[in-house]
C-alpha cells in the first residue's frame, strides 16, 4: 500500500510504502548513533534529528518535516 501526504507549507508530496516509515526511523537512529548521539524513543530521535542533522546544517531545512511525517504515518497506521 502507498500512503501519501502533501506537505502544505512547503508544497511537496511525500510517498511512503509499507515499511518505509520504520526504515526512516532506523536510518536516522543509525546516523545519530554513528555521530555519538544515540536515542531510544521516537521522540528523542525526532528531537536529535532536528538538533544534530537539521540544526547543524548537515541536512537542508526543507527536510525538516520528513521524519515527523514518517512518524505520523507509522503512528496513524498503528491506530487505524
Contact map, one row per residue, 1 for C-alpha under 8 A:
11100000000000001100000000000000000000000000000000000000000000000000000000000000
11110000000000111100000000000000000000000000000000000000000000000000000000000000
11111000000000111000000000000000000000000000000000000000000000000000000010000000
01111100000011110000000000000000000000000000000000000000000000000000000000000000
00111110000011100000000000000000000000000000000000000000000000000000000000000000
00011111001111000000000000000000000000000000000000000000000000000000000000000000
00001111111111000000000000000000000000000000000000000000000000000000000000000000
00000111111100000000000000000000000000000000000000000000000000000000000000000000
00000011111000000000000000000000000000000000000000000000000000000000000000000000
00000011111100000000000000000000000000000000000000000000000001000000000000000000
00000111111110000000000000000000000000000000000000000000000000000000000000000000
00000111011111000000000000000000000000000000000000000000000000000000000000000000
00011110001111100000000000000000000000000000000000000000000000000000000000000000
00011110000111110000000000000000000000000000000000000000000000000000000000000000
01111000000011111000000000000000000000000000000000000000000000000000000000000000
01110000000001111111100000000000000000000000000000000000000000000000010000000000
11100000000000111111100000000000000000000000000000000000000000000000000000000000
11000000000000011111100000000000000000000000000000000000000000000000000000000000
00000000000000011111111000000000000000000000000000000000000000000000000000000000
00000000000000011111111100000000000000000000000000000000000000000000010000000000
00000000000000011111111110000000000000000000000000000000000000000000011011000000
00000000000000000011111111000000000000000000000000000000000000000000011001000000
00000000000000000011111111100000000000000000000000000000000000000000000000000000
00000000000000000001111111110000000000000000000000000000000000000010010000000000
00000000000000000000111111111000000000000100100000000000000000000010011000000000
00000000000000000000011111111100000000000000000000000000000000000000000000000000
00000000000000000000001111111110000000000000000000000000000000000000000000000000
00000000000000000000000111111111000000000000100010000000000000000000000000000000
00000000000000000000000011111111100001100000100000000000000000000000000000000000
00000000000000000000000001111111110001000000000000000000000000000000000000000000
00000000000000000000000000111111111000000000000000000000000000000000000000000000
00000000000000000000000000011111111111100000000110010000000000000000000000000000
00000000000000000000000000001111111111100000000000000000000000000000000000000000
00000000000000000000000000000111111111000000000000000000000000000000000000000000
00000000000000000000000000000011111111000000000000000000000000000000000000000000
00000000000000000000000000000001111111000000000000000000000000000000000000000000
00000000000000000000000000000001111111100000000100000000000000000000000000000000
00000000000000000000000000001101111111110000100000000000000000000000000000000000
00000000000000000000000000001001100011111101100100000000000000000000000000000000
00000000000000000000000000000000000001111101100000000000000000000000000000000000
00000000000000000000000000000000000000111111100000000000000000000000000000000000
00000000000000000000000010000000000000111111110000000000000000000000001000000000
00000000000000000000000000000000000000001111111000000000000000000000000000000000
00000000000000000000000000000000000000111111111100000000000000000000000000000000
00000000000000000000000010011000000001111111111110000000000000000000000000000000
00000000000000000000000000000000000000000111111111000000000000000011000000000000
00000000000000000000000000000000000000000011111111100000000000000000000000000000
00000000000000000000000000000001000010100001111111111000000000000000000000000000
00000000000000000000000000010001000000000000111111111100000000000010000000000000
00000000000000000000000000000000000000000000011111111110000000010000000000000000
00000000000000000000000000000000000000000000001111111111000000000000000000000000
00000000000000000000000000000001000000000000000111111111010000000000000000000000
00000000000000000000000000000000000000000000000111111111111000000000000000000000
00000000000000000000000000000000000000000000000011111111111110110000000000000000
00000000000000000000000000000000000000000000000001111111110000000000000000000000
00000000000000000000000000000000000000000000000000111111111000000000000000000000
00000000000000000000000000000000000000000000000000001111111110000000000000000000
00000000000000000000000000000000000000000000000000011111111100000000000000000000
00000000000000000000000000000000000000000000000000001101111110100000000000000000
00000000000000000000000000000000000000000000000000000100111111110000000000000000
00000000000000000000000000000000000000000000000000000100101111110000000000000000
00000000010000000000000000000000000000000000000000000000000111111000000000000000
00000000000000000000000000000000000000000000000000000100001111111100000000000000
00000000000000000000000000000000000000000000000001000100000111111111000000000000
00000000000000000000000000000000000000000000000000000000000001111111100000000000
00000000000000000000000000000000000000000000000000000000000000111111110000000000
00000000000000000000000110000000000000000000010010000000000000011111111000000000
00000000000000000000000000000000000000000000010000000000000000011111111100000000
00000000000000000000000000000000000000000000000000000000000000001111111110000000
00000000000000010001110110000000000000000000000000000000000000000111111111000000
00000000000000000000110010000000000000000100000000000000000000000011111111100000
00000000000000000000000000000000000000000000000000000000000000000001111111110000
00100000000000000000100000000000000000000000000000000000000000000000111111111000
00000000000000000000110000000000000000000000000000000000000000000000011111111100
00000000000000000000000000000000000000000000000000000000000000000000001111111110
00000000000000000000000000000000000000000000000000000000000000000000000111111111
00000000000000000000000000000000000000000000000000000000000000000000000011111111
00000000000000000000000000000000000000000000000000000000000000000000000001111111
00000000000000000000000000000000000000000000000000000000000000000000000000111111
00000000000000000000000000000000000000000000000000000000000000000000000000011111
